[in-house]
Amino acid sequence: MNFKLALIALGFIGLQACSSNETSESLQKAPTEISKTITKKAISSDEMASLSSNSTASIAIEGMACEKACAGKIQKTLSTQSGVKSCSINFEDKIATVQYDDKTITEDKLISTIQDLNNGQYAVTKMEVEKFITEIPISEEKTNQEG
């Protein structure tokens, strides 16, 4: 019985640490600028048709104290956003990888979704985005320019 009480107490303490509204001074001041890199990668229309999303973002996140509650909450919240096809969090590296449709959800919306959680506990510090675009064959490109 004492073991069960001790286990419950440890679980409660862990939840309190992860749901705490207290943040470090550096996280209370959200970065004014987030390092954003967006690259476009041309792929064939066949390759594009096989993709479930047209963009992938790697997002560096500060402020995650634990894997289950913090990273889990971010992952669950991002996954439920319209346009997000998948989301995974690497807690050790503090990186979220999000596959999404950039016609439905913007990079700024992904950032604000993260930073608005737990009263601003999490800060996005860097975002690298790869957007897939359909390459136009040279023969079609010339036809489009002539017509």
C-alpha positions in Angstrom: 0.0 0.0 0.0 2.8 2.4 0.9 4.4 1.7 -2.5 1.2 2.6 -4.3 1.0 5.9 -2.3 4.6 6.7 -3.1 4.0 6.0 -6.8 0.9 8.2 -6.9 2.9 11.0 -5.1 5.7 10.8 -7.6 3.2 10.9 -10.5 1.5 13.9 -9.0 4.8 15.7 -8.6 5.8 14.9 -12.2 2.5 16.3 -13.5 2.9 19.5 -11.4 6.4 20.0 -12.9 5.2 19.7 -16.4 2.0 21.7 -16.0 3.7 24.5 -14.0 2.9 28.0 -15.2 6.3 29.2 -14.0 8.7 29.6 -16.8 12.3 30.6 -16.9 13.1 34.3 -17.4 14.5 33.5 -20.9 11.3 31.8 -21.9 9.0 34.5 -20.5 10.4 36.8 -23.2 9.5 35.0 -26.5 12.2 35.6 -29.1 11.4 38.6 -31.2 12.8 36.8 -34.3 12.7 33.2 -35.1 15.3 31.8 -37.5 13.2 30.6 -40.4 14.6 28.9 -43.5 12.3 27.9 -46.3 13.6 25.8 -49.2 11.6 24.7 -52.2 12.2 21.3 -53.8 10.9 20.6 -57.3 9.5 17.1 -57.8 7.6 15.4 -60.5 3.8 15.4 -60.5 3.8 11.7 -59.9 6.0 12.1 -56.8 3.7 15.0 -55.7 0.6 12.8 -56.0 2.2 10.2 -53.8 2.8 12.7 -50.9 0.3 13.2 -48.2 1.5 16.8 -47.6 3.4 19.4 -49.6 5.5 20.8 -46.8 7.7 19.5 -43.9 8.8 21.7 -41.0 11.5 21.0 -38.4 10.8 23.2 -35.4 13.2 23.8 -32.5 11.3 24.2 -29.3 12.6 25.4 -25.9 10.7 24.9 -22.6 9.8 21.3 -22.7 10.4 19.8 -19.2 9.2 16.3 -19.8 8.5 13.9 -22.6 5.1 12.6 -21.8 3.2 15.8 -20.8 5.1 18.6 -22.5 6.1 16.9 -25.8 2.9 14.9 -25.8 0.8 18.0 -25.5 2.6 19.8 -28.3 2.3 16.8 -30.5 -1.4 16.2 -29.8 -2.2 19.9 -30.3 -0.3 20.2 -33.6 -1.8 16.9 -34.9 -5.3 18.2 -34.4 -4.7 21.4 -36.5 -6.5 21.5 -39.9 -3.9 20.9 -42.6 -1.4 19.0 -40.4 -0.9 15.5 -41.7 1.5 14.2 -39.1 3.6 15.4 -36.2 6.4 13.8 -34.2 8.5 15.2 -31.4 12.1 14.3 -30.7 12.3 15.2 -27.0 16.0 14.8 -26.6 16.8 17.1 -29.6 13.8 19.4 -28.8 12.6 19.2 -32.4 9.1 18.8 -33.7 8.7 17.5 -37.3 5.4 18.4 -38.9 4.1 17.4 -42.3 1.4 19.7 -43.5 -0.4 21.3 -46.4 0.8 24.9 -46.6 -2.4 25.9 -48.4 -4.4 25.0 -45.3 -2.1 26.1 -42.4 0.8 28.6 -42.4 4.2 28.4 -40.7 3.2 31.3 -38.5 0.1 29.4 -37.3 2.3 26.4 -36.4 4.5 28.7 -34.4 1.7 30.5 -32.6 0.0 27.1 -31.8 3.1 26.0 -30.0 3.9 29.2 -28.2 0.3 29.7 -27.0 0.3 26.4 -25.1 0.7 26.4 -21.3 0.6 30.2 -21.0 3.6 30.7 -23.2 5.8 28.0 -21.7 7.3 26.9 -25.0 9.3 29.1 -27.4 10.0 28.3 -31.0 13.6 29.3 -31.7 14.2 27.9 -35.2 12.1 26.6 -38.1 13.4 24.9 -41.2 10.8 24.2 -43.9 11.0 22.2 -47.0 8.2 22.8 -49.5 7.6 20.5 -52.4 6.6 22.0 -55.7 5.7 20.3 -59.0 8.4 20.8 -61.5 7.2 21.9 -65.0 8.8 19.9 -67.8 10.8 22.1 -70.2 8.4 21.4 -73.1 5.4 22.5 -71.0 7.3 25.6 -69.7 7.9 26.8 -73.3 4.3 26.2 -74.3 3.1 28.2 -71.3 5.4 31.1 -72.1 4.3 31.2 -75.8 0.5 31.0 -75.1 
